[in-house]
Amino acid sequence: MTNAPLPEPGHTAGSVTDAENNLELKEIEGLSQGQIVRRRFFRHRGALVSMVALALIIITAFSSVGLAFSFFGIDIRTPGWWQWTWTQIPTPQNGGAPTLRLVPEFLGGDGIRFGDHPFGQDEVGRDIFAVVMRGTQQSIVIMFVVGIIGVTIGTVIGAISGFFRGWRDSVLMRFTDIIITIPVIVVGAVVGRAVGNQGAFALAIVLGLFAWTGLARLVRAEVLSLREREFVDAARVAGASNRRIIFKHVLPNAIGVIIVNATLLMAAAILLETALSFLGFGVQAPDTSLGKIISDNQAAFGTRPWLFWWPGAFIIAIALCINFIGDGLRDAFDPRQKRLPSSRALARATANRNDLARAEALVGTRGADNQVDGSRAPRSTTTLDEGDERPTHGSRGDA
């Protein structure tokens, strides 16, 4: 009898790779594609925290000081819950310093309190919290509008270019190359001076018309790969039109590339708006934005640094949230980019695999022993004549 060797825990060949594959298969078993994407996204802690933080920033910005948008003569205004607006000039308190206190009394601080002006006041007395919330509104509007316009144009041009190829591909890609050679910040500076007084929405439309080039190239490359797949050939054989194939079969399979790059485009848009407003070519007075707040108060950097803390902190927070969300979406849509399992989950999966291997080896060994014992067992009786039997060899009986 030969005993089968038992695998040693932690030393099984390929145990790490097999454990990762087992975790991945268990994760997606019996789930639809949308459920798989959601589960992977919500397991990305950075993306989940960033999504919650961005939602809190948006809700606070749009509810605190209300809405006040003007688009080519159309005014939209709603009140907010904060006691000041970005245009009011209350009496300066405490020299304009922030009244926000976050150090508890048992730690030697003044206790946790917000006061009337938690972010402080500027040189004329305006409440910085209200001004920053208004600037955050404008920056977020520009971010989303640029993202929507850029994604729409880039997806359409990239899909048409990659699917039809030929002269359409040549014309659209040469047009894309021309747009790429034009510096967006220069176009924004020229056009922003003209439409900046029309509000953030008008400026966002202009920026969105020049922000689609990178996405168009990525979508084109993805569509070039997808158009050669079997499901596209099956759709052609079934009589589907080119429009239906593009919008019902090709683009849904490229949605991961589109969504991930849309988040990167939105993060770039808010930084571009900040740069333009800081240079004086973005949102114009009497309105404001985060970049304009920094530009208006740059002379007070040495005496009132809090005028830079809050708009700068919100710019960084929004950009980081968008980038972390994009990172989580990339991992969710593309399993090849997924993060490695945690050490605890990987060790648990490896231990389970070793236990299963031990059990299989033990069952195989017992089966082999039973087979050998059965082949060596003596026959119970030997038939002599019909109806007569004698004891087997080695037993005692009548002679």
N, C-alpha and C positions, 0 to 999 in steps of 0.2 A: 504494500500500500504506500502510495506517494502522497505526502501532505502538500497541498497547494500553498505557496507562500502568501502571507498576509501583507497587505500594503501598510507601510508605516505612516502614521499621521504626519502631514506636512511635507512628505517627501514623495508623493505620488507624481509621476511624470505628467506634466501639463496640468497640474491641479489648479494653478492660478487661472489659466486660460479657460479651463472647463468650468471653474466656479463662476467666472464672469459670464460665460455663455449661459449657464444655468440660471443665474440671476436675471439675465436679459429675457430668456424664454419665459420664465415664471412671471416676469413683469408684464409681458404683452400677451400672455395666453388668454384667448377668448375675448379680447378687446378690439374695438374698432380703431381706425386710424386716429380719429379725433380724440378718443379716450386715451390712446397711447401718448399723443402729444401733450394733452393736459396733465397726465400723470407725470411725465418726465419734466414738464415745466414746473409743476408745483413741488417737485423734489429738489429743484434748484433754489437753495435758500437765498442766495444773493438776489436772484430775479424776483422771488416772492416778496422779500423785504422791500426791494426797490419799487415794486408795483404798489404796495401799500403806502410807502412814503410819497410816491408821486401822486397817488389819489388824494392823500391828505393835503398836499400842497395845492392841488387844483381846487379842491373843495374850499379850502380856507381862502384862497385868492379870489374866487368868484363869489363867495358868499359874504365875506367880511365887509368890503367897501361897495358892494353892488356892481351892477353892469352899467357901462356908459360907452356905447359904440356908435360911431358915425361913419357911414359908408355912402359917399357921394350924395350927401343931403339927407340920408335916412338915419334918424337918431333912435337908439334903443337905450333906455335908462330904467334901472331897477334899484331900490334901496338895499343897503346891507346892514349887518348887525353891529358893525364897529361904530363907535361914537363920532369919529372924525372921517372926513373925506380927504382925498389927496390935494384938494384945492383950498380947504379951510386953513386959516392961520390962527391957531389958538395962542394964548399967552405962554411964552416960554417958561419952563419949569426946570429948576436945578441946572441952569445953564445949558439946557438942551441935551443933557446927558441921558442915557437910557435909564428908565425906572425899573427895568426888569431885574429881579433878584432871584437867584436859583440856589443860593447856599442856605441850608437850614440853620435854625438858631442853635441847635445842639452842636453844630460844627463851627460856631463862632460867627455866623453870618447874620444877615438881617431877616432871614426867613424867606419863604417862597412867595413872591408877589409880583404882579405885573405892573401895576400903576397905570397912570393915564397915558403914558408914552413909553411903552416897553422897549421900542427900538430907538428912542430919543427923538430929537427935533433938529431940523436943519437951521441954517443961519437966519431964515426969516420966520421960523416957528412952525413950519408944517410938520405934521406927525409922520415920522419916517416909516412906521408900520403901514399906514395907509398908502404912502407913496410907493413902498416896496410891493405891496399887494397889487396896486394898479400896474406897476411895471411887470410883475409876474404874469398878470392877465395878458398884457400885450405880447410878452415873449412867448407864452404858451399858445396864443392864437396864431402867431407867426409860425411857430414850430409845427403845429398840426396842419395848417393850410399849406405850407411848403411841402410837408410830407405827402399830403393827399394829391396835390397837383404833380409833384415830381414822380410819385409812384404810378399815377395814371398814365402820364405821358411816357415814362420810361418803359412801363410794361407793354403798352400798345406798340411802340416803335420796336422794342426788342422782340416781341412775339411775331410781328409781321416780318421783320428782317430775318429772323432765324427760321421761320416756317416756310416762307416762299423762296428765300434765297434769290439767286439770279440778279437781275437788274434792280429789283426792289431793295435787296440787301445792300448792293453797292451804293445806291442813292442815299438810303437812310443812314448808313454808316459814315459816308462822307459828310453828310449834314451833321451827324453827331460829332465827328472830328472837328468840324468848324466851330461848333458851340463850345467844345472842350478848350479850344485855343483862346477863347474870350475869357479873361479873368472875371469871375463872378463878383468879386468885391468891387471892381471898377464899374461894372454895369450897375450894381446896387448903389454905388455912390452917385452915379449920374442920374439914374432913374429915381432913387430914393429922395434926392433933393426936390424932385418935381412932385412926387406922390406921397411924400412923408407926411405932409399936412392933411392928407385924406384919411389917415388912420392906419393902424397896423394891418388891417385886412388888405388894403390896396398894396401896401409894401410887400406883403406875403405873396400875393398873386404874381408880382413881378419877379421876386426871387424864385418862386416855384417854376417859372418858365425857363430857368437856366440851371435847375438843380437835378435834372433827370438823366444826365449823360452816363454816369457810372452805372446806374441801375439798368439802363437800356442795354449796355454791353453784357452785363451779367445775365440778364434774361435771355438775350440772344444766344449766348453760349449754352444755357440750359435747354432752350427750345431746340437747338441744333442736335442735342443729344436725345431728347425725348421724341423727336419726329421720326426717328429710326426704330422705335420700339414696336413690339408686336401689336399692342393694343391700338396704336395709331393705324397700322395696316388693317386691322380688323374693322375699325370704324370706317375706313375708306371702302372696304369691301361691302360693308352694310349700307353704303350709300349716303353717309353723313357728309354734309357740306364742310368746306374748309373753315368757315366761321364756327360751326358747331365743334369741329375737332379742336380748334384752338381754345375756345372758351369752356368746353365741357370735358376735354380730355387732357390737353397739354398744360394749360395754365394751372389747373388744380394740382397737377403733379409738380409744378414749379413754385407752389405757394410758399414753401419754406424759404427759398432764396429771396423771394419778393418781400416777405414780412421781415426777415432779419435785416435786409439792407434798407428797408423803410425806417427801422429804428435808428440805424446809423445816419440816415439822411436827416431825420428829425433832430438828432443831437447836433449835427453839423449846422443845421438851420438856426438853432438858438444861439450858437456861438457866432455865426455870421451876422445875425441881427445885433448881437452885443457889440461886435467890432464896428459895424456901420453906425450904430447909435453913439458909440464912444467918439467916433470921428466926426459926428455931427451930420451924417447923411441918412440916418434912419428915421425913427419916429420923431416928429417935430413938436415943439411946444404949441399949445399948452398941455398936450398929452405927454406921457412919459413911458419909459421902458427901463429895464434893468441896466442896460448899457448907458442910457442917457442919464440915469441917476449917478452913475460913477463919473461920467463926463462932467456933469454939472457941479460936482463936489470935489473935483480933483485938487482944487486949490486949498481945501481944508484937510488934506491928508494928515498933516502934522499936528493939527489942533483938535480935530474931531474925527478920529479914525473910524468911529462906528458908522459914519456915513458910507464907508466902503465895506465894512464887515457884512452887513445884511444883504445888499444886492449881490455882492460877490459870492456869499454863501449860497444864495438861492440859485445863482447861475451854475455853480459847481454841483449842487445837489440835483438839479434837474438833469444836467448833462450826464452825471454818473448814474442816475436812475434809469435813464433811457438806454445807456450802454449796457448796464447789467441786465435789463429786460431783454435786450437784443442778444446778449450772451446766453441767457436761458432759453430763448426761442431757437437759437442755433442748435443747442444741445437737444432740444425737444424734437425738432424737425429732422435733424441729421444724426442718426445713431452712430455714424462713424466719428462724430465729434463729441460723443458723450463723455462725461467725466467718469473716472474710474470709481468703482464701488468703494465705500468706506472700508477701513481695515477691519472693523467689527463685522460688517456684513460679509466681507470676503472670507474672513476666518470662519464664520458660521457656515457659509456655503461649502468651504473646503472640508470642514469637519463632517458635515452631512454627507459629502461625497465619499469620504474615507469610511464612514460607518456603513454606507451602502455597499462599498466594495468589500468590506469585511464580511458583511452578511452574505453577499453572493458567494464569496470564497468558502465560507463555512457551509453553506447549503450544498455547494458543489462537492466539498470534501465528504460530507455525510452521505451524499448520493453514491459516491465512488466506493465508500466503505460498505454500504448496503449491497452494492452490486457484487463486490468481491466475496462477501460473506454468503450471499445467495448461491454463487457458483461453487463454493466449497461445501455446502450443506449436503449430507448423505440422503439418499432416497429412503423413504420410510418403509416400504415393503417391496418385495420382489414376487411377481406372480409366477407360480409353478404350473398349476393346472387351473382350469376354470373353477373358480370358487375356492381354491386352496391358496394359502399364503403362509410364508414362513418369516420369522423375525429377521431383521436386517443384520448385517455382519457386526459382531461385537456384542450383541445382546444375547441373553440366556433364554433358551426355550427347550421344548421337548425334542429329543433326538429322533 
